Amino acid sequence: MPFCVERVFTGPLMRYPGGPFLLSSELMKTQGLVDYHLHTDRCGHAVGSMEDYARRAQVLGLSEIGFSDHFPLLDMHDPSLNMSMEEVPEYVRDVEELRGLFPELRIRLGIEVDYIPETVDRLPALLQDHPFDYILGSIHYIDGWGFDHPRNIDGYEGRDIFQLWTRYFDLLGDAAECGLFDALAHPDLVKKFGYRPVEDAGGLYRACLDRVAGAGLAVEVNTAGLRKPVEEIYPAEDFLRLCRERDIPVTLGSDAHSPDEVGEGFEQALQLLRRVGYEELTLYSQRKRFGLSLPS
C-alpha cells in the first residue's frame, strides 16, 4: 500500500499511559498538559534554542511537548519560512538529542507540512524515512498566494471573501483525504486577519468536517490566533462544536515561535474544549494515536 494512503490509527482511541491529568490548584493552568506545536529557528522566523522551549515547558508543568517545525515547501523554498531539505535530518537529530537532555519530559518528533496540490504527490517519499511521531497538515497557500503572511495582506483587497473561504475549506478537505497527515493544524487559519464573509460559513464547515471525519484525522486547537489580529483561537467555537458532533479528535498546540509562547492561551483553550463537550486530547507516538483526559 502506498505511504500516501496508509493509515495506522483508524481504530478507537487508546488510553494514554499515565492519564488522566490532575490539577491541584489555580496556580498552574498548564500543569500536566501537552503542547504539540513548537517551532525552531530552522524555519527562519522563530527564535530561541530548543533547550529553551523545553525548559519553558518544564516551568509550566507540561507533561509532553512536540516540535512541529515547517517542512520544506519544495518548489517555493524561502529560508524565512521553512527549513531546507538538507536540514530535515539535522532537525530530526536535534529532537532526538533533546530527549536525552530532558529525560523527564516526553518530547515528540512532529513536522508541519503544507498541503499544496501541485507538490503533494512528492511528499510521501520525502517523509517516510523519518521517524515522525505525527505529521500536521496545514494550508498557508491558496493557489500560490501566501494568504496568512503580513507581507501579502494586500491580496485581500477586492477579493470575494466567501469564495476565498470556500476555496480554503475545499483545500482543507483535500488535505484530510490525501492520507498523509495525522491532524490538521490551525484549521480555520483563513480568518487570521479578520476577513470574514458576510454569508454564513456553517455550510463550508460542515462539508469540510464531514471529509475530515471520514478520513479519520484529528484537528488542532491552536492558541496562536489569540496573538494575531483575529484575537481568537483556531478554530472558532462553532467550528469546534461541529467537530465534536462528528467525534473528531483534537490536539492542542500553542504554535510557539519563541520560548515565552509555549503553552500560551491554554487556559482559554481548555475552557473552549470543555464548553463544546470535549473530555480528552489526542496524543501521538510513532504515528499511533492515544487519548488523554482533560483536567476536571
C-alpha positions in Angstrom: 0.0 0.0 0.0 1.5 3.4 -0.9 2.6 5.5 2.0 0.3 8.4 1.0 -2.8 6.4 1.9 -1.7 4.2 4.7 -3.4 4.7 8.0 -2.1 3.1 11.1 -4.5 4.5 13.7 -8.0 4.1 12.3 -9.3 2.2 15.3 -10.7 3.7 18.5 -8.5 5.9 20.8 -6.4 4.1 23.4 -6.0 5.4 26.9 -2.6 7.1 27.2 -0.4 5.6 29.9 -0.2 8.0 32.8 -3.5 9.7 32.3 -5.7 11.4 33.4 -4.4 14.8 34.3 -4.7 16.2 37.8 -4.7 19.9 38.5 -4.2 20.7 42.2 -4.8 24.5 42.2 -5.4 27.5 40.0 -1.7 28.3 40.1 -0.7 26.1 37.2 -3.2 26.4 34.4 -0.9 24.4 32.2 0.0 21.6 34.7 0.1 18.2 33.0 -1.0 19.5 29.6 0.8 19.0 26.3 1.9 21.4 23.6 2.2 19.7 20.2 3.1 22.7 18.1 6.5 24.2 18.8 8.8 25.6 16.2 12.6 26.1 16.0 14.9 28.7 14.5 15.4 26.4 11.5 12.2 27.7 10.0 13.7 31.2 9.7 11.0 33.1 11.7 11.3 31.5 15.2 13.7 32.4 17.9 15.3 30.6 20.8 17.0 27.3 21.3 15.1 24.1 21.5 16.5 23.7 25.1 14.8 27.0 26.0 11.5 25.7 24.7 11.9 22.5 26.7 12.9 24.5 29.9 9.8 26.7 29.5 7.6 23.6 29.2 9.1 22.3 32.4 8.4 25.6 34.2 4.8 25.4 33.1 4.5 21.8 34.3 3.7 20.4 30.8 4.0 16.6 30.6 4.7 16.4 26.9 5.8 18.6 24.0 6.1 18.1 20.3 8.3 20.0 17.9 6.4 20.6 14.6 8.6 22.8 12.5 7.9 23.8 8.9 8.8 21.1 6.3 10.4 22.4 3.1 7.9 23.9 0.6 9.7 22.1 -2.3 9.1 24.4 -5.2 8.8 27.6 -3.1 11.8 27.4 -0.7 12.2 30.6 1.3 14.6 30.5 4.2 12.5 32.9 6.1 9.5 30.5 6.0 10.8 26.9 6.3 13.9 24.7 6.7 15.8 23.4 3.7 15.6 19.7 2.7 19.2 19.3 3.9 18.2 20.5 7.3 15.5 17.9 7.9 17.8 15.1 9.1 19.5 17.6 11.3 16.2 18.7 12.8 15.3 15.0 13.5 18.7 14.5 15.2 18.2 17.7 17.3 14.9 16.5 18.6 16.3 13.0 19.4 19.3 14.6 21.2 17.0 16.9 23.2 15.2 13.8 24.6 18.5 12.8 26.2 18.9 16.2 27.8 15.3 16.2 29.2 14.5 12.6 30.1 11.7 13.6 32.5 9.8 15.4 29.7 8.2 13.4 26.9 9.3 15.0 23.6 7.7 14.1 20.4 9.0 14.5 16.9 6.5 16.2 14.7 6.5 18.1 11.5 4.2 20.7 9.9 3.7 20.1 6.2 1.9 22.4 3.8 -0.7 20.8 1.6 -0.1 22.2 -1.9 -1.9 20.2 -4.6 0.9 20.6 -7.1 3.5 19.0 -4.9 1.6 16.7 -2.6 2.5 13.6 -4.6 6.2 14.2 -3.9 5.8 14.3 -0.2 5.4 10.6 0.8 8.9 9.7 -0.4 10.4 12.6 1.4 8.7 11.9 4.7 8.6 8.2 5.0 12.3 7.7 6.0 12.0 9.9 9.1 10.7 8.6 12.5 7.9 11.2 13.0 5.5 10.7 15.8 2.9 12.8 14.0 2.5 14.9 10.9 0.5 18.1 10.9 -1.1 19.2 7.7 -1.7 22.9 7.1 -2.9 25.3 4.5 -0.8 28.5 4.1 -1.2 28.9 0.3 -4.3 29.3 -1.8 -3.4 28.9 -5.5 0.1 30.2 -4.9 -0.9 33.1 -2.6 0.5 33.1 0.9 -2.7 34.4 2.4 -1.5 34.4 6.1 1.7 36.3 5.7 1.5 40.0 6.6 3.6 40.9 3.5 0.8 39.5 1.3 -2.2 41.2 3.1 -2.9 43.4 0.1 -4.1 40.3 -1.7 -7.3 40.5 0.2 -8.3 43.7 -1.5 -11.1 43.2 -4.0 -11.5 39.5 -3.2 -14.8 37.8 -2.7 -14.2 36.6 0.8 -16.9 33.9 0.7 -15.3 32.4 -2.4 -11.9 32.6 -0.7 -13.2 30.7 2.3 -14.9 28.2 0.0 -11.6 27.5 -1.7 -9.7 27.3 1.6 -12.1 24.7 3.2 -12.1 22.7 -0.1 -8.3 22.5 0.2 -8.5 21.6 3.8 -10.8 18.7 2.9 -8.4 17.7 0.2 -5.6 17.7 2.7 -7.6 15.5 5.1 -8.3 12.9 2.3 -4.8 12.7 0.9 -3.9 10.2 3.7 -0.6 11.9 4.6 -1.5 13.7 7.8 -2.4 12.8 11.3 -4.0 16.1 12.3 -4.9 19.5 10.7 -3.1 22.5 12.1 -4.9 25.8 12.8 -7.9 24.6 10.7 -9.5 28.0 10.2 -6.4 30.0 9.6 -8.1 31.8 6.8 -9.7 34.1 9.4 -6.2 35.3 10.7 -6.5 38.9 9.6 -10.2 39.2 10.4 -11.6 39.0 6.9 -14.8 37.1 7.3 -17.6 36.5 4.7 -21.0 38.2 5.2 -22.6 34.9 4.3 -22.9 32.1 6.9 -19.8 29.8 6.8 -21.6 26.9 8.5 -22.2 25.0 5.3 -18.5 25.3 4.5 -17.5 24.0 7.9 -19.9 21.0 7.7 -18.9 19.9 4.3 -15.2 20.1 5.2 -15.6 18.4 8.5 -17.6 15.5 7.0 -14.5 14.8 4.9 -12.1 15.2 7.9 -14.3 12.8 10.0 -14.4 10.3 7.1 -10.6 10.4 6.8 -10.1 9.8 10.5 -8.0 12.8 11.2 -7.8 15.0 14.3 -7.9 18.8 14.3 -5.7 21.1 16.2 -6.9 23.6 18.8 -4.3 26.2 18.3 -3.9 29.2 20.6 -1.8 31.3 18.2 -4.9 33.1 16.9 -5.1 34.9 20.3 -1.9 36.6 19.3 -3.0 37.5 15.8 -5.3 40.3 14.5 -8.3 38.0 14.7 -7.7 37.6 18.5 -9.4 34.2 18.5 -8.4 30.6 19.0 -8.1 28.4 15.9 -10.7 27.0 15.3 -13.8 29.1 16.1 -16.2 27.7 18.7 -18.9 26.9 16.1 -16.4 25.0 14.0 -15.2 23.1 17.1 -18.8 22.2 18.0 -19.2 20.6 14.6 -16.0 18.7 15.2 -17.4 17.4 18.5 -20.6 16.4 16.9 -18.6 14.3 14.4 -16.4 12.8 17.1 -13.3 14.3 15.5 -10.3 14.1 17.9 -8.4 17.2 18.9 -4.8 18.0 19.6 -3.5 21.1 21.5 -0.7 23.5 20.4 0.5 27.0 21.0 2.3 27.3 17.7 5.1 28.8 19.7 7.8 30.7 17.7 9.6 31.8 20.8 10.0 30.0 24.2 7.7 32.5 26.0 4.8 31.4 23.8 4.9 27.8 24.9 1.6 26.9 26.5 0.3 30.4 25.9 -3.5 30.7 25.9 -4.1 27.1 27.2 -6.5 28.2 29.9 -8.8 29.7 27.3 -8.3 26.6 25.1 -9.4 24.3 28.0 -12.4 26.5 28.6 -13.4 26.2 24.9 -12.8 22.5 24.8 -15.0 21.9 27.9 -17.7 24.2 26.6 -18.2 22.3 23.4 -18.1 18.9 25.2 -14.6 17.5 24.7 -13.2 15.3 27.5 -9.8 14.3 26.2 -6.9 15.3 24.0 -5.2 13.3 21.3 -1.5 12.4 21.6 0.8 10.5 19.2 3.7 8.2 19.4 5.1 6.7 16.2 2.0 7.7 14.2 -0.2 5.9 16.7 -2.9 7.8 18.5 -3.7 7.9 22.2 -6.3 9.7 24.3 -5.5 11.7 27.5 -8.3 13.0 29.7 -8.7 16.8 30.1 -8.3 18.1 33.7 -11.6 18.2 35.6 
